[in-house]
Structure formats: C-alpha cells, structure tokens
C-alpha cells in the first residue's frame, strides 16, 4: 500500500506538471472547452494549469482521471496500473520535443508508462493507449457543460489561478460518501526563480451524511502556542493540534453516538481508567490538555533525529505536575518489579526539575537494538519547563527551545492543526526516480520549508499552505 499511496499523492501534483513554472493569463472559454472535450465527465479530479518549461515554451495543461476502486488491489505494494487509474492530459502550446520530455518526467514520477498523440494543435497524453483512443470517440461523454464542474469552477478564488485542482467525489462511486466537493488552488511566485507556492483549499461535507454519523464540524480554532516558541533552523517537522481535549471529546462523542454499544463502551472505558489509575479523566487529565499538543522532530548530532512530545499545560500546570509526580512514582516501582528491567534503567533527577530515564551501559532488555542504543545514548527526559510546557524528549533540554524562534507566517497563527516541514528534494519518497529532473531545474538548491494550516467552518474544512524555496 505504501507505493500506491505515494503515487496517488504525487499524481495530484504531477497531472498539472507545468504548474511549477506558472506565469500566464488563462485562455478564453472557447479554447478551454476545446481541451475539456477530452476530459471524462466521470473524472474524480480535474486540474488546470499553465506552465513554463526550461526551453521557454509556454503551454497549458488540463488533466482528468478516473479511479476504479473495484479493480484496485489494496494489499499490493505495486504501483497503480492503468486499469486501476486512467489518466488523460491535454496539452496546448508545446512542441513534440517538450511533450516527450513531459512524458518522461511523468513516467519517472508515477512509475507508469505513458503514450501520446497529436490531435490538431493539442497533444493528448495518457497511461493507457485504449483510454487515449476512447476520449476521441464521437459518443465520448466529456466534462464540457457539466453543472457540478462549472459550479465548483465558479467557487475558485480568482487571485490564485496558476494551478487549480477540483475533486468531484461523486465520480468515485462510493456509497454514503460524506464529501460533497473539494478544490485546491495554487499561486506560484516565480520571477527569476521559483520563490514560493501559496495554496488554499476547501473540503465541503454533505450535511446529511454528517447527520447520519451524528458529527458536526464547527468553526472554532485556538492559537498555536507551541510552534511559535520552538520552530528554528534545527526543526525538521512539527504537527501541532490545538484544543486537544476537545478533539478527544469529539472522538468519544463519535464512538458514543455511532456504535450500538458506544455509550456503554465510553462510560466503561472511563470507569476502568479511574479504577486503574485513581484519576478522573475529565478533572485530572483533560483539565490541562485543553490547549495545544505537538509532535516535534529536530536535528541532532547523529543521523537519528530527536523526537519530542510537547503539551501546553499553562491552563493548569499544577495539576499536570501532580500527574507527572504520580507517573514517576509508578514508573520507578514498575522498573523495580519488572524482572526484565530491574536494575537496567538509570533514573536521574535533573536540576531543572525534569526526570531522565536512560538505559545503563552494557545492559539489554529486548531485541530492538536500535531503540536500546537510542535509549542508552540519549535517554528520555520529561517534565514541565518554566513556560508551562510539558516536554517528553530525547533531545538536549538546554538546546531544545531556541533563544529566538521563527515567526509564524501571517494567517498561520490560529487554527485546528498546523504542520511545519523543513525539507529538501532528497526527502521526497521517490527521489531516486526524479533526481535528474530536479537537478536539471534546480541544481543543488532545496526546498526551505512548508506550513499547512487546517481550519474549519460549518460543514467544511479549509486549509492554507505556504511552501518557501531556496532559503
């Protein structure tokens, strides 16, 4: 499933391959319809982009795809076949040499072979010769005039039109599909070189299907209190979720309302937790989990990065410290009673109030050699710092939080969830297949970082994304 998932995600970008060099006004409706007549009416996604290839030839790409879920073998790690996913791209303004180059790039990105054919002043590209012929038949049902497509097209922000991707979930043929519509648009900042990509998107849910699941999507979003304190040049990845206790209550609510025994399961689960720990979930745990929680990955002095769990406990740091003290007592007793661990873990009380657990040198307790080496070299430290942040980390506590963190971009300070990713092209999942393409366009340059912010409004999820290049 791994490779299939990668291919599916990359196709979302690749079907509009020219979009990364965008800077041209869109064509008139008549010209667009000329291209859309080859796009199937039952496409699950349609992209529309303008591009700029290295040989300075502008071209326009419109793409569509049909997903056949009934034919997909989800247990296979092999790439999606042309029987499982059929793709058609219509290209205008490119010559044959550029088309051949584009076909080679698509093959490298998606692990599939592509064929092409010239029709008038257009080029058709597909991963299936049969599909390429089918879209040219007189009785072919195209997207031209499709009311659903035109309606979604009309909702796209007019100031971001370098690349648009419209998802039409009804074309997937799924029963009880909760997604009503979705779209994404990109605004490419390209002058002498690619500088940044600003994206926004929306997923609108069917209120009737949400009602069946007894789910409601609200519009509240809190401040991202952790990202603004920790993101720096050593940061690799951060996922911060605001209003965390509310997310847990939301999951409880879904289970309670949508399972025949859901209410009983939730109540018994909470009761069992209280019996086992002596703690009340709402009063002792949720009381300090009502702000942000983050998973954070940062660079270290070795090849293995440091991993941290961060929790903003500022609403009730005293209660959080009380729970930590109880947990340390429990862990200390457990390590003494466990025959496999007794005497092998060193527990240290640090000057800053943190507790560190570290595997003693020469000791072993499992077959997980890498984890044992990790626990022996760095250990795990946890506690609450002076900013009321609960930290569980393998990192050096003195260097975890920077003296001055990076400011979050405008519009990314609040929301439901924030993703930060500091990466290079080499981090892409199929870099070995596309490194020649990347080197041709960018040389040894890299991505700098990316921010993705998820927000909600009534019956819909909105996301904004900012990718900065070549920092």
C-alpha positions as CSV (number, residue, x, y, z in Angstrom):
1,X,0.0,0.0,0.0
2,X,3.0,2.3,0.6
3,X,3.9,2.8,-3.0
4,X,0.3,3.1,-4.1
5,X,-0.3,5.9,-1.6
6,X,2.8,7.8,-2.7
7,X,1.8,7.5,-6.4
8,X,-1.7,8.7,-5.6
9,X,-0.5,11.8,-3.8
10,X,2.2,12.6,-6.4
11,X,-0.4,12.3,-9.2
12,X,-2.3,15.2,-7.7
13,X,0.7,17.4,-8.4
14,X,2.1,15.7,-11.5
15,X,-1.1,15.8,-13.6
16,X,-0.5,19.5,-13.6
17,X,3.2,19.1,-14.2
18,X,3.8,22.5,-15.8
19,X,2.3,24.4,-12.9
20,X,5.6,24.9,-11.1
21,X,6.7,27.3,-13.7
22,X,3.5,29.3,-13.9
23,X,3.0,32.9,-15.0
24,X,0.4,33.3,-17.8
25,X,-3.2,34.5,-18.1
26,X,-5.9,31.8,-18.7
27,X,-7.3,31.3,-22.1
28,X,-10.9,32.2,-23.2
29,X,-13.7,29.8,-22.5
30,X,-13.9,28.6,-26.1
31,X,-10.2,27.5,-26.0
32,X,-10.8,25.8,-22.6
33,X,-13.7,23.9,-23.9
34,X,-11.6,22.7,-26.8
35,X,-9.4,21.0,-24.3
36,X,-12.1,19.9,-21.9
37,X,-13.9,17.9,-24.6
38,X,-11.2,15.2,-24.0
39,X,-11.7,15.1,-20.2
40,X,-14.2,12.4,-19.0
41,X,-17.4,13.6,-17.3
42,X,-16.8,11.0,-14.6
43,X,-13.3,12.3,-13.7
44,X,-12.7,12.2,-9.9
45,X,-10.3,15.1,-10.2
46,X,-9.6,17.8,-12.9
47,X,-6.5,20.0,-12.9
48,X,-6.0,23.2,-14.9
49,X,-2.6,24.8,-15.1
50,X,-0.2,27.0,-17.1
51,X,3.4,26.2,-17.2
52,X,6.8,27.3,-18.3
53,X,9.3,24.7,-19.4
54,X,13.1,25.1,-19.5
55,X,13.1,25.8,-23.2
56,X,10.9,28.9,-22.7
57,X,7.8,27.4,-24.4
58,X,4.6,28.3,-22.6
59,X,1.9,25.6,-22.5
60,X,-1.5,24.9,-21.0
61,X,-2.3,21.6,-19.3
62,X,-5.8,20.3,-18.5
63,X,-5.9,16.8,-16.8
64,X,-8.5,14.3,-15.7
65,X,-8.6,10.9,-14.1
66,X,-10.9,8.0,-13.5
67,X,-10.3,5.9,-10.4
68,X,-11.7,2.3,-10.5
69,X,-11.9,1.3,-6.8
70,X,-13.4,-2.1,-7.7
71,X,-10.2,-3.0,-9.5
72,X,-7.6,-1.8,-7.0
73,X,-5.7,-4.4,-5.0
74,X,-5.1,-2.5,-1.8
75,X,-2.9,-5.3,-0.4
76,X,-0.4,-4.9,-3.2
77,X,2.7,-2.7,-2.9
78,X,2.9,-2.4,-6.7
79,X,2.2,0.9,-8.5
80,X,-1.4,1.6,-9.6
81,X,-2.0,0.2,-13.0
82,X,-3.8,1.8,-16.0
83,X,-6.8,-0.4,-15.2
84,X,-7.0,1.0,-11.7
85,X,-6.3,4.6,-12.5
86,X,-6.8,6.1,-16.0
87,X,-5.2,9.5,-16.7
88,X,-5.6,11.9,-19.6
89,X,-3.7,15.1,-20.1
90,X,-4.5,17.6,-22.8
91,X,-1.6,20.0,-23.6
92,X,-1.6,23.1,-25.7
93,X,1.3,25.2,-26.8
94,X,4.1,22.6,-26.6
95,X,6.1,21.0,-29.3
96,X,6.8,17.3,-29.7
97,X,10.2,17.5,-28.0
98,X,8.7,19.1,-24.9
99,X,5.9,16.6,-24.9
100,X,8.4,13.7,-24.9
101,X,10.2,15.4,-22.1
102,X,7.0,15.8,-20.1
103,X,6.1,12.1,-20.8
104,X,9.5,11.0,-19.4
105,X,9.0,13.1,-16.3
106,X,5.6,11.7,-15.6
107,X,6.9,8.2,-16.0
108,X,9.7,8.9,-13.5
109,X,7.2,10.4,-11.0
110,X,4.5,7.8,-11.2
111,X,6.2,4.5,-12.1
112,X,3.9,4.2,-15.2
113,X,4.5,4.3,-18.9
114,X,2.7,7.0,-20.9
115,X,1.7,7.3,-24.6
116,X,0.8,10.5,-26.5
117,X,-0.9,11.5,-29.7
118,X,-1.2,14.9,-31.5
119,X,-4.8,16.0,-32.3
120,X,-4.9,19.3,-34.2
121,X,-2.8,21.7,-32.2
122,X,-3.3,19.7,-29.0
123,X,-1.3,16.8,-27.6
124,X,-3.1,14.0,-25.6
125,X,-1.1,12.1,-23.0
126,X,-2.4,9.0,-21.2
127,X,-1.2,6.0,-19.3
128,X,-3.4,3.8,-21.5
129,X,-3.5,3.5,-25.3
130,X,-7.1,2.3,-25.1
131,X,-8.1,5.3,-23.0
132,X,-6.3,7.6,-25.3
133,X,-8.5,6.3,-28.2
134,X,-11.7,6.3,-26.2
135,X,-11.6,10.1,-25.3
136,X,-11.5,10.8,-29.1
137,X,-14.7,9.0,-30.0
138,X,-17.8,10.9,-31.1
139,X,-20.0,9.5,-28.4
140,X,-17.5,10.2,-25.6
141,X,-19.1,11.9,-22.6
142,X,-16.9,14.8,-21.7
143,X,-16.9,17.3,-18.8
144,X,-17.9,20.2,-21.1
145,X,-21.2,21.7,-19.7
146,X,-21.1,19.5,-16.6
147,X,-23.0,21.6,-14.0
148,X,-21.1,20.2,-11.0
149,X,-17.8,21.0,-12.5
150,X,-18.9,24.5,-13.6
151,X,-20.3,25.2,-10.1
152,X,-17.1,24.3,-8.4
153,X,-15.1,26.2,-11.0
154,X,-17.1,29.3,-10.2
155,X,-16.1,29.0,-6.5
156,X,-12.3,29.1,-7.1
157,X,-10.6,32.2,-5.8
158,X,-9.8,34.4,-8.8
159,X,-6.5,35.7,-7.5
160,X,-4.9,32.2,-7.3
161,X,-5.2,30.5,-10.6
162,X,-1.7,29.2,-11.6
163,X,-3.0,25.7,-10.8
164,X,-6.5,24.6,-9.8
165,X,-7.5,21.1,-8.8
166,X,-11.2,20.2,-8.5
167,X,-12.2,17.0,-6.8
168,X,-15.6,15.5,-7.7
169,X,-16.1,12.7,-5.1
170,X,-19.4,11.6,-6.7
171,X,-17.4,10.2,-9.6
172,X,-15.7,7.7,-7.3
173,X,-18.9,5.8,-7.0
174,X,-18.6,5.3,-3.2
175,X,-21.7,4.6,-1.1
176,X,-22.5,7.1,1.6
177,X,-19.8,9.4,0.5
178,X,-19.5,12.2,3.2
179,X,-17.5,14.6,0.9
180,X,-19.7,16.8,-1.2
181,X,-16.9,18.7,-3.1
182,X,-13.3,19.7,-2.8
183,X,-10.9,22.0,-4.6
184,X,-7.3,23.3,-4.3
185,X,-5.7,26.3,-6.0
186,X,-2.1,27.4,-6.1
187,X,-0.4,30.8,-6.5
188,X,3.1,30.4,-7.8
189,X,5.6,33.2,-7.1
190,X,8.0,32.9,-9.9
191,X,10.3,35.7,-11.2
192,X,14.0,34.8,-11.8
193,X,13.5,31.5,-10.0
194,X,10.8,29.7,-8.1
195,X,10.5,31.5,-4.7
196,X,7.3,30.3,-3.0
197,X,4.0,28.5,-3.6
198,X,0.9,29.7,-1.8
199,X,-2.1,27.3,-1.8
200,X,-5.5,27.1,-0.4
201,X,-8.2,24.5,-0.5
202,X,-11.6,23.5,0.8
203,X,-13.3,20.2,1.5
204,X,-17.1,20.6,1.9
205,X,-19.0,17.8,3.6
206,X,-22.5,16.5,2.9
207,X,-24.6,17.7,5.9
208,X,-27.0,14.8,5.5
209,X,-24.2,12.2,5.7
210,X,-22.6,14.1,8.7
211,X,-26.0,14.0,10.4
212,X,-26.2,10.2,9.9
213,X,-22.8,9.9,11.6
214,X,-24.0,12.5,14.2
215,X,-21.0,14.6,13.5
216,X,-20.9,18.4,13.5
217,X,-17.9,20.5,12.3
218,X,-17.6,23.8,14.0
219,X,-15.6,26.9,13.3
220,X,-13.5,27.4,16.5
221,X,-9.7,27.3,16.4
222,X,-7.2,28.3,19.0
223,X,-3.7,29.8,18.9
224,X,-0.8,27.6,18.0
225,X,1.1,28.3,21.2
226,X,4.0,25.7,20.7
227,X,5.1,26.3,17.1
228,X,5.8,30.0,17.8
229,X,8.2,29.0,20.6
230,X,10.2,26.2,19.1
231,X,10.5,26.4,15.2
232,X,14.1,27.2,14.3
233,X,16.8,26.2,11.9
234,X,17.2,22.8,13.6
235,X,13.5,22.0,13.2
236,X,12.6,19.2,10.8
237,X,8.9,18.5,11.4
238,X,6.1,19.7,13.7
239,X,2.5,18.7,14.0
240,X,0.5,20.9,16.4
241,X,-3.1,20.3,17.3
242,X,-5.0,23.0,19.2
243,X,-7.9,22.4,21.6
244,X,-6.6,18.9,22.2
245,X,-9.0,17.9,24.9
246,X,-11.9,18.9,22.7
247,X,-10.6,16.6,19.9
248,X,-10.6,13.7,22.4
249,X,-14.1,14.6,23.5
250,X,-15.1,14.7,19.8
251,X,-13.8,11.1,19.3
252,X,-15.6,10.0,22.4
253,X,-18.8,11.6,21.1
254,X,-18.5,9.8,17.7
255,X,-18.0,6.4,19.4
256,X,-20.8,7.0,21.8
257,X,-23.3,8.1,19.1
258,X,-22.4,5.8,16.3
259,X,-21.8,2.4,17.8
260,X,-24.7,0.3,19.2
261,X,-22.9,-0.1,22.5
262,X,-20.9,3.1,22.1
263,X,-22.2,4.9,25.1
264,X,-21.6,1.9,27.3
265,X,-18.1,1.5,25.8
266,X,-17.1,5.1,26.6
267,X,-18.5,5.1,30.1
268,X,-16.9,1.7,31.0
269,X,-13.6,2.9,29.5
270,X,-13.6,6.0,31.6
271,X,-14.6,4.0,34.7
272,X,-11.8,1.4,34.1
273,X,-9.3,4.2,33.7
274,X,-10.3,5.7,37.0
275,X,-10.1,2.3,38.8
276,X,-6.7,1.5,37.3
277,X,-5.1,5.0,37.9
278,X,-7.2,6.6,40.6
279,X,-7.6,9.6,38.2
280,X,-10.7,11.2,36.8
281,X,-10.2,11.7,33.1
282,X,-12.1,15.0,32.9
283,X,-10.8,16.6,36.1
284,X,-7.3,15.2,36.2
285,X,-6.3,14.9,32.5
286,X,-8.5,17.0,30.3
287,X,-8.1,19.9,32.7
288,X,-4.6,20.5,31.4
289,X,-5.0,19.1,27.8
290,X,-7.3,21.9,26.7
291,X,-4.6,23.7,24.7
292,X,-2.0,22.6,22.1
293,X,-0.2,19.3,21.8
294,X,2.6,18.8,19.3
295,X,4.9,16.1,17.9
296,X,8.2,17.7,17.1
297,X,11.2,16.3,15.3
298,X,14.6,18.1,15.3
299,X,18.1,17.6,14.1
300,X,20.7,16.0,16.4
301,X,24.4,15.4,16.4
302,X,23.8,11.9,15.0
303,X,21.9,10.6,11.9
304,X,18.9,9.8,14.1
305,X,16.8,12.9,14.8
306,X,15.5,13.9,18.2
307,X,11.8,13.3,18.8
308,X,9.7,15.3,21.3
309,X,6.1,15.4,22.6
310,X,5.1,18.9,23.7
311,X,2.0,19.9,25.7
312,X,0.9,23.4,26.6
313,X,-0.3,22.9,30.2
314,X,-0.5,26.6,31.1
315,X,-4.2,26.4,31.9
316,X,-3.4,24.1,34.9
317,X,0.3,23.4,35.2
318,X,-0.1,22.4,38.9
319,X,-2.4,19.6,38.1
320,X,-0.1,18.5,35.2
321,X,2.9,18.4,37.6
322,X,0.9,16.4,40.1
323,X,0.2,13.8,37.4
324,X,3.8,13.7,36.4
325,X,4.9,13.1,40.0
326,X,2.4,10.2,40.3
327,X,3.6,8.8,37.0
328,X,7.3,8.9,38.1
329,X,6.4,7.1,41.3
330,X,4.6,4.4,39.3
331,X,7.4,4.1,36.7
332,X,10.0,3.8,39.4
333,X,8.0,1.0,41.1
334,X,7.3,-0.8,37.8
335,X,11.0,-0.7,36.9
336,X,11.9,-2.4,40.2
337,X,9.3,-5.1,39.9
338,X,9.8,-6.0,36.3
339,X,12.3,-8.8,36.1
340,X,13.5,-7.8,32.6
341,X,14.1,-4.2,33.5
342,X,15.1,-4.3,37.2
343,X,18.5,-2.5,37.6
344,X,18.9,-1.7,33.9
345,X,17.4,1.8,33.8
346,X,19.1,4.7,35.4
347,X,16.7,7.3,36.8
348,X,18.2,10.8,37.2
349,X,16.6,13.9,38.8
350,X,17.9,17.0,36.8
351,X,18.4,20.5,38.2
352,X,15.6,21.9,36.2
353,X,13.1,19.5,37.8
354,X,13.0,17.1,34.9
355,X,13.4,13.3,35.2
356,X,15.6,11.3,32.8
357,X,15.3,7.6,32.1
358,X,18.4,6.1,30.5
359,X,19.5,2.5,29.8
360,X,22.7,1.7,31.6
361,X,25.8,1.0,29.5
362,X,26.1,-2.7,28.5
363,X,22.5,-3.6,29.5
364,X,19.9,-5.0,27.2
365,X,16.2,-5.9,27.7
366,X,14.8,-6.6,24.2
367,X,15.6,-7.4,20.6
368,X,15.1,-3.8,19.5
369,X,18.7,-3.0,19.2
370,X,18.3,0.5,17.6
371,X,15.8,1.5,20.3
372,X,18.1,0.3,23.0
373,X,21.1,2.2,21.5
374,X,18.9,5.2,21.3
375,X,17.8,4.8,25.0
376,X,21.4,4.2,26.0
377,X,23.0,7.2,24.2
378,X,20.3,9.8,24.9
379,X,17.6,8.5,27.2
380,X,14.2,10.1,27.6
381,X,13.6,13.2,29.7
382,X,10.3,14.6,30.8
383,X,9.0,17.4,33.0
384,X,7.4,20.9,32.8
385,X,9.6,23.9,31.9
386,X,9.3,27.5,33.0
387,X,6.9,28.3,30.1
388,X,4.4,25.7,31.4
389,X,5.2,23.3,28.5
390,X,5.2,19.6,29.4
391,X,8.2,18.1,27.5
392,X,8.9,14.5,26.8
393,X,12.0,14.3,24.7
394,X,15.2,12.6,23.6
395,X,16.9,16.0,22.9
396,X,19.3,18.0,25.0
397,X,17.0,20.1,27.1
398,X,19.3,23.1,27.0
399,X,19.1,23.3,23.2
400,X,15.6,22.2,22.5
401,X,13.9,25.6,22.7
402,X,15.8,28.4,20.7
403,X,16.6,31.8,22.2
404,X,14.5,33.3,19.3
405,X,12.1,31.1,17.4
406,X,10.9,31.8,13.8
407,X,7.8,33.9,13.5
408,X,4.8,32.0,12.0
409,X,3.6,33.5,8.7
410,X,0.6,35.7,8.7
411,X,-2.6,33.6,8.7
412,X,-0.9,30.6,10.3
413,X,-1.1,31.6,14.0
414,X,-4.5,30.1,14.7
415,X,-6.5,27.0,13.6
416,X,-7.2,23.4,14.3
417,X,-3.9,21.9,13.2
418,X,-0.6,23.2,11.9
419,X,2.0,21.2,10.0
420,X,5.6,22.5,9.6
421,X,8.1,20.7,7.4
422,X,11.7,21.7,6.8
423,X,13.0,19.5,3.9
424,X,15.0,19.1,0.8
425,X,14.2,17.4,-2.5
426,X,16.2,14.4,-1.3
427,X,13.5,13.8,1.3
428,X,10.9,13.1,-1.4
429,X,9.7,9.5,-1.3
430,X,10.8,8.6,-4.9
431,X,13.8,11.0,-5.2
432,X,15.9,8.3,-6.9
433,X,13.5,8.3,-9.8
434,X,13.2,12.1,-10.2
435,X,16.7,13.4,-9.1
436,X,17.8,14.0,-12.7
437,X,14.7,16.2,-13.3
438,X,15.2,18.1,-10.0
439,X,18.9,18.7,-10.8
440,X,18.0,19.9,-14.3
441,X,15.6,22.6,-12.9
442,X,17.2,23.4,-9.6
443,X,20.7,22.2,-9.4
444,X,21.7,21.7,-5.8
445,X,19.0,24.1,-4.5
446,X,16.5,22.9,-1.9
447,X,13.1,23.5,-0.5
448,X,13.3,25.7,2.6
449,X,10.1,24.9,4.5
450,X,6.4,24.4,4.3
451,X,3.5,25.4,6.5
452,X,0.0,23.9,6.3
453,X,-2.8,25.3,8.5
454,X,-6.2,23.4,8.8
455,X,-9.3,25.3,9.9
456,X,-12.9,24.5,10.0
457,X,-16.2,26.3,9.2
458,X,-19.7,24.9,9.2
459,X,-19.6,21.5,7.3
460,X,-16.2,22.2,5.7
461,X,-12.5,22.0,6.3
462,X,-10.3,24.8,4.9
463,X,-6.5,24.5,4.5
464,X,-3.8,27.0,3.6
465,X,-0.3,26.0,2.6
466,X,2.8,28.0,2.1
467,X,6.0,26.5,0.6
468,X,9.1,28.6,0.6
469,X,12.0,27.7,-1.6
470,X,15.8,28.1,-1.5
471,X,16.2,29.6,1.9
